[in-house]
């Protein structure tokens, strides 16, 4: 569940982000929890549902070993 700002609400709290890139068939999601963050791209192929979506890490500030576990 993403923590997104309510319409018209301004907050200093770091919240999650969700961006859709329809023409490219991608979603970009940035998840934030206190001082940690993770940005991922989810690409939905033209052949969906016959071919599964792809998940790609864009950026994060986790330890390398934790990132490998998450990606697995």
N, C-alpha and C positions, 0 to 999 in steps of 0.2 A: 504494500500500500504506500503510495507516494504522499508525502506531506507537501502540499501545494498551497500557495496563499489564496485566501478567499478573494473574490472579486472586489476590487477597490481597497483591499486591506494592505497596509504597509507594515512591514515587520523587520526587525534587525536580526531575527533568528535566521540562520542559514537553512534554507529549505531545499527540497529536491527539485529537479527540473525535468521536463518532458517535452521533447520537440519532435514533431512529425515532419518528415521530408517525403511527401507522397510520391513525387515524380521519381525519386531515387529508390522508393520502396524501403525506406529506413525509418527507424525510431532512434533517437538519441536520448539516453536517460542518464541523469547525474544524481547519484544517491549520496546524501550527506548525513553524517551522524557525529556530532560534536566536532572533533578536529580531523576526522577521517572522511574521505570522499572516494567515489568510484564513478567513472564515466564509461558507458558502454554504448555500442551501436548494435542494433538488432536489424538485420537485413532480411526482408521477406522476399524470396525468389518468385519469379513469374510463374513457376511450376507449383507453387504452394496450392494445396497441401501435399502433393506427391513428393515434394522436396522440402526438407525442414529448414526453418529460418537459421541464420548464422549469427552467432554472438561474438563480438570482438571488443576486447578491452581497449579503450582509448587512452585513459589516464587514471592514475590512482596514487595515493600516498601510503599504501600498505607496505608492509615488509614483503620482500620478493617471495619468500616461502608461502606466506598467506595468499598472495596473489595467485600463485600456482595452484593452491588448493581450491580457491574460488573458481578459477578458470576450469579446473577439472570437473 
